[in-house]
Amino acid sequence: MLQGDEGTPESAQAVLKFLEEHFEINPALKQAIIGRFKTPRVEN
């Protein structure tokens, strides 16, 4: 599930999907996680 720095958004989505399949997820927390990775990434 975890892919390192470059795959962080994909890893977060995979973990979130797994958690949703096994637990009830707080909708506000889910939106906060999703929203964090919809913003453009800035490359250094």
PDB file of N, CA, C and O in Angstrom:
ATOM      1  N   MET A   1       0.801  -1.197   0.000  1.00  0.00           N
ATOM      2  CA  MET A   1       0.000   0.000   0.000  1.00  0.00           C
ATOM      3  C   MET A   1       0.850   1.269   0.000  1.00  0.00           C
ATOM      4  O   MET A   1       0.476   2.259  -0.629  1.00  0.00           O
ATOM      5  N   LEU A   2       1.966   1.255   0.683  1.00  0.00           N
ATOM      6  CA  LEU A   2       2.767   2.471   0.806  1.00  0.00           C
ATOM      7  C   LEU A   2       3.842   2.498  -0.266  1.00  0.00           C
ATOM      8  O   LEU A   2       4.568   1.523  -0.459  1.00  0.00           O
ATOM      9  N   GLN A   3       3.937   3.639  -0.969  1.00  0.00           N
ATOM     10  CA  GLN A   3       4.801   3.726  -2.142  1.00  0.00           C
ATOM     11  C   GLN A   3       5.899   4.775  -2.034  1.00  0.00           C
ATOM     12  O   GLN A   3       6.524   5.092  -3.046  1.00  0.00           O
ATOM     13  N   GLY A   4       6.157   5.320  -0.872  1.00  0.00           N
ATOM     14  CA  GLY A   4       7.184   6.345  -0.739  1.00  0.00           C
ATOM     15  C   GLY A   4       6.660   7.719  -1.090  1.00  0.00           C
ATOM     16  O   GLY A   4       5.474   7.880  -1.377  1.00  0.00           O
ATOM     17  N   ASP A   5       7.535   8.711  -1.069  1.00  0.00           N
ATOM     18  CA  ASP A   5       7.128  10.103  -1.266  1.00  0.00           C
ATOM     19  C   ASP A   5       6.413  10.355  -2.583  1.00  0.00           C
ATOM     20  O   ASP A   5       5.412  11.071  -2.607  1.00  0.00           O
ATOM     21  N   GLU A   6       6.894   9.794  -3.665  1.00  0.00           N
ATOM     22  CA  GLU A   6       6.294  10.050  -4.975  1.00  0.00           C
ATOM     23  C   GLU A   6       4.897   9.458  -5.092  1.00  0.00           C
ATOM     24  O   GLU A   6       4.074   9.966  -5.853  1.00  0.00           O
ATOM     25  N   GLY A   7       4.621   8.406  -4.359  1.00  0.00           N
ATOM     26  CA  GLY A   7       3.320   7.750  -4.443  1.00  0.00           C
ATOM     27  C   GLY A   7       2.410   8.051  -3.264  1.00  0.00           C
ATOM     28  O   GLY A   7       1.447   7.324  -3.021  1.00  0.00           O
ATOM     29  N   THR A   8       2.705   9.107  -2.538  1.00  0.00           N
ATOM     30  CA  THR A   8       1.923   9.413  -1.342  1.00  0.00           C
ATOM     31  C   THR A   8       0.427   9.537  -1.618  1.00  0.00           C
ATOM     32  O   THR A   8      -0.362   8.927  -0.896  1.00  0.00           O
ATOM     33  N   PRO A   9      -0.004  10.301  -2.631  1.00  0.00           N
ATOM     34  CA  PRO A   9      -1.451  10.392  -2.881  1.00  0.00           C
ATOM     35  C   PRO A   9      -2.079   9.028  -3.183  1.00  0.00           C
ATOM     36  O   PRO A   9      -3.166   8.715  -2.697  1.00  0.00           O
ATOM     37  N   GLU A  10      -1.393   8.230  -3.981  1.00  0.00           N
ATOM     38  CA  GLU A  10      -1.916   6.911  -4.317  1.00  0.00           C
ATOM     39  C   GLU A  10      -1.953   6.013  -3.085  1.00  0.00           C
ATOM     40  O   GLU A  10      -2.894   5.241  -2.901  1.00  0.00           O
ATOM     41  N   SER A  11      -0.934   6.117  -2.250  1.00  0.00           N
ATOM     42  CA  SER A  11      -0.903   5.327  -1.020  1.00  0.00           C
ATOM     43  C   SER A  11      -2.048   5.725  -0.095  1.00  0.00           C
ATOM     44  O   SER A  11      -2.723   4.867   0.474  1.00  0.00           O
ATOM     45  N   ALA A  12      -2.260   7.026   0.050  1.00  0.00           N
ATOM     46  CA  ALA A  12      -3.345   7.507   0.918  1.00  0.00           C
ATOM     47  C   ALA A  12      -4.691   7.017   0.409  1.00  0.00           C
ATOM     48  O   ALA A  12      -5.546   6.622   1.201  1.00  0.00           O
ATOM     49  N   GLN A  13      -4.886   7.037  -0.902  1.00  0.00           N
ATOM     50  CA  GLN A  13      -6.146   6.569  -1.472  1.00  0.00           C
ATOM     51  C   GLN A  13      -6.320   5.071  -1.254  1.00  0.00           C
ATOM     52  O   GLN A  13      -7.426   4.614  -0.965  1.00  0.00           O
ATOM     53  N   ALA A  14      -5.242   4.302  -1.387  1.00  0.00           N
ATOM     54  CA  ALA A  14      -5.326   2.856  -1.178  1.00  0.00           C
ATOM     55  C   ALA A  14      -5.636   2.531   0.279  1.00  0.00           C
ATOM     56  O   ALA A  14      -6.451   1.652   0.562  1.00  0.00           O
ATOM     57  N   VAL A  15      -4.990   3.236   1.203  1.00  0.00           N
ATOM     58  CA  VAL A  15      -5.243   3.006   2.625  1.00  0.00           C
ATOM     59  C   VAL A  15      -6.676   3.397   2.965  1.00  0.00           C
ATOM     60  O   VAL A  15      -7.367   2.679   3.688  1.00  0.00           O
ATOM     61  N   LEU A  16      -7.120   4.541   2.440  1.00  0.00           N
ATOM     62  CA  LEU A  16      -8.481   4.999   2.702  1.00  0.00           C
ATOM     63  C   LEU A  16      -9.501   3.988   2.172  1.00  0.00           C
ATOM     64  O   LEU A  16     -10.486   3.689   2.847  1.00  0.00           O
ATOM     65  N   LYS A  17      -9.270   3.471   0.985  1.00  0.00           N
ATOM     66  CA  LYS A  17     -10.178   2.467   0.413  1.00  0.00           C
ATOM     67  C   LYS A  17     -10.232   1.222   1.294  1.00  0.00           C
ATOM     68  O   LYS A  17     -11.310   0.690   1.558  1.00  0.00           O
ATOM     69  N   PHE A  18      -9.073   0.763   1.745  1.00  0.00           N
ATOM     70  CA  PHE A  18      -9.025  -0.399   2.630  1.00  0.00           C
ATOM     71  C   PHE A  18      -9.813  -0.128   3.910  1.00  0.00           C
ATOM     72  O   PHE A  18     -10.620  -0.953   4.337  1.00  0.00           O
ATOM     73  N   LEU A  19      -9.574   1.030   4.515  1.00  0.00           N
ATOM     74  CA  LEU A  19     -10.265   1.367   5.759  1.00  0.00           C
ATOM     75  C   LEU A  19     -11.775   1.439   5.565  1.00  0.00           C
ATOM     76  O   LEU A  19     -12.538   0.987   6.419  1.00  0.00           O
ATOM     77  N   GLU A  20     -12.208   2.015   4.429  1.00  0.00           N
ATOM     78  CA  GLU A  20     -13.642   2.111   4.153  1.00  0.00           C
ATOM     79  C   GLU A  20     -14.290   0.743   4.028  1.00  0.00           C
ATOM     80  O   GLU A  20     -15.461   0.573   4.368  1.00  0.00           O
ATOM     81  N   GLU A  21     -13.537  -0.227   3.545  1.00  0.00           N
ATOM     82  CA  GLU A  21     -14.070  -1.584   3.382  1.00  0.00           C
ATOM     83  C   GLU A  21     -14.230  -2.305   4.723  1.00  0.00           C
ATOM     84  O   GLU A  21     -14.980  -3.277   4.822  1.00  0.00           O
ATOM     85  N   HIS A  22     -13.527  -1.829   5.753  1.00  0.00           N
ATOM     86  CA  HIS A  22     -13.530  -2.535   7.029  1.00  0.00           C
ATOM     87  C   HIS A  22     -14.071  -1.717   8.205  1.00  0.00           C
ATOM     88  O   HIS A  22     -14.413  -2.274   9.248  1.00  0.00           O
ATOM     89  N   PHE A  23     -14.147  -0.392   8.031  1.00  0.00           N
ATOM     90  CA  PHE A  23     -14.554   0.472   9.130  1.00  0.00           C
ATOM     91  C   PHE A  23     -15.430   1.606   8.609  1.00  0.00           C
ATOM     92  O   PHE A  23     -15.431   1.910   7.416  1.00  0.00           O
ATOM     93  N   GLU A  24     -16.165   2.219   9.510  1.00  0.00           N
ATOM     94  CA  GLU A  24     -16.913   3.426   9.164  1.00  0.00           C
ATOM     95  C   GLU A  24     -15.956   4.606   9.299  1.00  0.00           C
ATOM     96  O   GLU A  24     -15.337   4.796  10.346  1.00  0.00           O
ATOM     97  N   ILE A  25     -15.839   5.391   8.240  1.00  0.00           N
ATOM     98  CA  ILE A  25     -14.915   6.520   8.219  1.00  0.00           C
ATOM     99  C   ILE A  25     -15.701   7.813   8.401  1.00  0.00           C
ATOM    100  O   ILE A  25     -16.738   8.011   7.767  1.00  0.00           O
ATOM    101  N   ASN A  26     -15.209   8.686   9.264  1.00  0.00           N
ATOM    102  CA  ASN A  26     -15.813   9.991   9.461  1.00  0.00           C
ATOM    103  C   ASN A  26     -15.764  10.749   8.135  1.00  0.00           C
ATOM    104  O   ASN A  26     -14.683  10.924   7.573  1.00  0.00           O
ATOM    105  N   PRO A  27     -16.924  11.208   7.617  1.00  0.00           N
ATOM    106  CA  PRO A  27     -16.964  11.886   6.320  1.00  0.00           C
ATOM    107  C   PRO A  27     -16.081  13.135   6.249  1.00  0.00           C
ATOM    108  O   PRO A  27     -15.473  13.399   5.212  1.00  0.00           O
ATOM    109  N   ALA A  28     -16.003  13.896   7.328  1.00  0.00           N
ATOM    110  CA  ALA A  28     -15.163  15.099   7.327  1.00  0.00           C
ATOM    111  C   ALA A  28     -13.685  14.728   7.212  1.00  0.00           C
ATOM    112  O   ALA A  28     -12.924  15.394   6.511  1.00  0.00           O
ATOM    113  N   LEU A  29     -13.290  13.669   7.900  1.00  0.00           N
ATOM    114  CA  LEU A  29     -11.904  13.213   7.826  1.00  0.00           C
ATOM    115  C   LEU A  29     -11.586  12.707   6.419  1.00  0.00           C
ATOM    116  O   LEU A  29     -10.522  12.994   5.871  1.00  0.00           O
ATOM    117  N   LYS A  30     -12.511  11.959   5.850  1.00  0.00           N
ATOM    118  CA  LYS A  30     -12.320  11.447   4.484  1.00  0.00           C
ATOM    119  C   LYS A  30     -12.151  12.603   3.497  1.00  0.00           C
ATOM    120  O   LYS A  30     -11.258  12.568   2.651  1.00  0.00           O
ATOM    121  N   GLN A  31     -12.992  13.611   3.597  1.00  0.00           N
ATOM    122  CA  GLN A  31     -12.896  14.763   2.689  1.00  0.00           C
ATOM    123  C   GLN A  31     -11.592  15.531   2.894  1.00  0.00           C
ATOM    124  O   GLN A  31     -11.008  16.031   1.932  1.00  0.00           O
ATOM    125  N   ALA A  32     -11.137  15.627   4.133  1.00  0.00           N
ATOM    126  CA  ALA A  32      -9.870  16.310   4.410  1.00  0.00           C
ATOM    127  C   ALA A  32      -8.700  15.568   3.752  1.00  0.00           C
ATOM    128  O   ALA A  32      -7.790  16.188   3.202  1.00  0.00           O
ATOM    129  N   ILE A  33      -8.738  14.250   3.816  1.00  0.00           N
ATOM    130  CA  ILE A  33      -7.674  13.443   3.197  1.00  0.00           C
ATOM    131  C   ILE A  33      -7.720  13.589   1.685  1.00  0.00           C
ATOM    132  O   ILE A  33      -6.693  13.829   1.050  1.00  0.00           O
ATOM    133  N   ILE A  34      -8.902  13.446   1.109  1.00  0.00           N
ATOM    134  CA  ILE A  34      -9.048  13.550  -0.349  1.00  0.00           C
ATOM    135  C   ILE A  34      -8.662  14.949  -0.830  1.00  0.00           C
ATOM    136  O   ILE A  34      -7.950  15.097  -1.823  1.00  0.00           O
ATOM    137  N   GLY A  35      -9.136  15.968  -0.121  1.00  0.00           N
ATOM    138  CA  GLY A  35      -8.855  17.341  -0.523  1.00  0.00           C
ATOM    139  C   GLY A  35      -7.384  17.685  -0.481  1.00  0.00           C
ATOM    140  O   GLY A  35      -6.910  18.488  -1.285  1.00  0.00           O
ATOM    141  N   ARG A  36      -6.663  17.096   0.436  1.00  0.00           N
ATOM    142  CA  ARG A  36      -5.229  17.383   0.557  1.00  0.00           C
ATOM    143  C   ARG A  36      -4.462  16.964  -0.686  1.00  0.00           C
ATOM    144  O   ARG A  36      -3.475  17.605  -1.045  1.00  0.00           O
ATOM    145  N   PHE A  37      -4.892  15.913  -1.342  1.00  0.00           N
ATOM    146  CA  PHE A  37      -4.158  15.414  -2.499  1.00  0.00           C
ATOM    147  C   PHE A  37      -4.739  15.861  -3.830  1.00  0.00           C
ATOM    148  O   PHE A  37      -4.226  15.478  -4.882  1.00  0.00           O
ATOM    149  N   LYS A  38      -5.786  16.654  -3.808  1.00  0.00           N
ATOM    150  CA  LYS A  38      -6.325  17.212  -5.053  1.00  0.00           C
ATOM    151  C   LYS A  38      -5.635  18.518  -5.418  1.00  0.00           C
ATOM    152  O   LYS A  38      -5.765  18.997  -6.545  1.00  0.00           O
ATOM    153  N   THR A  39      -4.900  19.098  -4.469  1.00  0.00           N
ATOM    154  CA  THR A  39      -4.195  20.349  -4.755  1.00  0.00           C
ATOM    155  C   THR A  39      -2.939  20.024  -5.551  1.00  0.00           C
ATOM    156  O   THR A  39      -2.345  18.964  -5.355  1.00  0.00           O
ATOM    157  N   PRO A  40      -2.526  20.913  -6.444  1.00  0.00           N
ATOM    158  CA  PRO A  40      -1.331  20.655  -7.249  1.00  0.00           C
ATOM    159  C   PRO A  40      -0.090  20.515  -6.374  1.00  0.00           C
ATOM    160  O   PRO A  40       0.079  21.233  -5.388  1.00  0.00           O
ATOM    161  N   ARG A  41       0.754  19.598  -6.748  1.00  0.00           N
ATOM    162  CA  ARG A  41       2.004  19.395  -6.017  1.00  0.00           C
ATOM    163  C   ARG A  41       3.069  20.343  -6.545  1.00  0.00           C
ATOM    164  O   ARG A  41       3.159  20.576  -7.750  1.00  0.00           O
ATOM    165  N   VAL A  42       3.861  20.881  -5.655  1.00  0.00           N
ATOM    166  CA  VAL A  42       4.951  21.779  -6.030  1.00  0.00           C
ATOM    167  C   VAL A  42       6.246  20.989  -5.993  1.00  0.00           C
ATOM    168  O   VAL A  42       6.596  20.397  -4.972  1.00  0.00           O
ATOM    169  N   GLU A  43       6.952  20.985  -7.111  1.00  0.00           N
ATOM    170  CA  GLU A  43       8.218  20.266  -7.188  1.00  0.00           C
ATOM    171  C   GLU A  43       9.341  21.187  -6.738  1.00  0.00           C
ATOM    172  O   GLU A  43       9.368  22.359  -7.115  1.00  0.00           O
ATOM    173  N   ASN A  44      10.267  20.673  -5.938  1.00  0.00           N
ATOM    174  CA  ASN A  44      11.419  21.468  -5.480  1.00  0.00           C
ATOM    175  C   ASN A  44      12.559  21.352  -6.453  1.00  0.00           C
ATOM    176  O   ASN A  44      13.614  21.950  -6.241  1.00  0.00           O
TER     177      ASN A  44
END
